[in-house]
Amino acid sequence: LLLEADGHTVFEAETGELGLQLARQFEPELIILDISLAGEINGLQTLELLRSDARFDETVVVALTAHAMK
């Protein structure tokens, strides 16, 4: 909500597959990535696929997880 209120366009994806599809379509400057994404591929696999694509060499990715502490 804060990003949108500041004038940024925000896309949400509930799976790694959809996240990759949206990233390839819109080539964002920033990706906030949940390491625990649902779907066939998790957040780490999604990040690996993003980093293997030269289009995302300059894209900032912030990875989040809820599994940092017991």
Backbone hydrogen bonds in HBPLUS format (Angstrom, degrees):
<---DONOR---> <-ACCEPTOR-->    atom                        ^
c    i                          cat <-CA-CA->   ^        H-A-AA   ^      H-
h    n   atom  resd res      DA  || num        DHA   H-A  angle D-A-AA Bond
n    s   type  num  typ     dist DA aas  dist angle  dist       angle   num
A0005-ALA N   A0001-LEU O   2.86 MM   4  6.01 155.8  1.91 146.9 154.2     1
A0006-ASP N   A0002-LEU O   3.06 MM   4  6.23 131.5  2.31 136.9 148.6     2
A0006-ASP N   A0003-LEU O   3.14 MM   3  5.10 132.9  2.37  93.7 106.6     3
A0008-HIS N   A0003-LEU O   2.99 MM   5  5.41 159.5  2.03 150.2 144.4     4
A0007-GLY N   A0004-GLU O   2.91 MM   3  5.09 159.0  1.96 110.7 114.3     5
A0019-GLY N   A0015-THR O   2.96 MM   4  6.17 157.4  2.01 147.5 154.7     6
A0016-GLY N   A0038-ALA O   3.36 MM  22  6.76 145.4  2.49 170.9 174.2     7
A0020-LEU N   A0016-GLY O   2.90 MM   4  6.13 158.4  1.95 151.7 156.1     8
A0021-GLN N   A0017-GLU O   3.03 MM   4  6.27 158.8  2.07 146.0 152.2     9
A0022-LEU N   A0018-LEU O   2.90 MM   4  6.14 165.4  1.92 155.1 158.1    10
A0023-ALA N   A0019-GLY O   2.88 MM   4  6.03 160.1  1.92 148.1 154.4    11
A0024-ARG N   A0020-LEU O   2.90 MM   4  6.06 162.7  1.93 151.8 155.9    12
A0025-GLN N   A0021-GLN O   3.01 MM   4  6.18 146.0  2.13 142.4 152.1    13
A0026-PHE N   A0022-LEU O   2.86 MM   4  5.97 164.5  1.88 157.2 160.2    14
A0027-GLU N   A0023-ALA O   2.73 MM   4  5.01 144.2  1.85 139.3 146.0    15
A0060-VAL N   A0029-GLU O   3.12 MM  31  6.30 160.4  2.16 153.3 147.5    16
A0031-ILE N   A0060-VAL O   2.84 MM  29  6.28 150.5  1.92 157.7 166.9    17
A0062-VAL N   A0031-ILE O   2.82 MM  31  6.24 160.7  1.85 161.7 168.4    18
A0033-LEU N   A0062-VAL O   2.74 MM  29  5.97 160.0  1.78 151.1 158.3    19
A0064-LEU N   A0033-LEU O   2.77 MM  31  6.04 160.1  1.81 159.4 162.1    20
A0035-ILE N   A0064-LEU O   2.85 MM  29  5.95 175.0  1.85 175.8 174.1    21
A0043-GLY N   A0035-ILE O   3.04 MM   8  3.86 141.9  2.19 121.8 119.6    22
A0046-THR N   A0042-ASN O   2.90 MM   4  6.12 150.7  1.99 148.1 157.6    23
A0047-LEU N   A0043-GLY O   2.87 MM   4  6.11 158.0  1.92 149.0 154.2    24
A0048-GLU N   A0044-LEU O   2.98 MM   4  6.21 156.9  2.04 144.2 150.5    25
A0049-LEU N   A0045-GLN O   2.99 MM   4  6.26 155.6  2.05 146.1 152.0    26
A0050-LEU N   A0046-THR O   2.90 MM   4  6.19 154.0  1.97 149.9 157.8    27
A0051-ARG N   A0047-LEU O   2.88 MM   4  6.08 165.3  1.90 156.4 159.7    28
A0052-SER N   A0048-GLU O   3.09 MM   4  6.25 128.3  2.37 136.5 149.2    29
A0053-ASP N   A0050-LEU O   3.09 MM   3  5.45 161.8  2.13 111.9 117.2    30
A0056-PHE N   A0053-ASP O   2.95 MM   3  5.88 167.2  1.97 130.3 134.0    31
A0057-ASP N   A0054-ALA O   3.17 MM   3  5.20 166.3  2.19 114.7 113.3    32
A0059-THR N   A0056-PHE O   3.18 MM   3  4.90 153.7  2.26  97.4 105.4    33
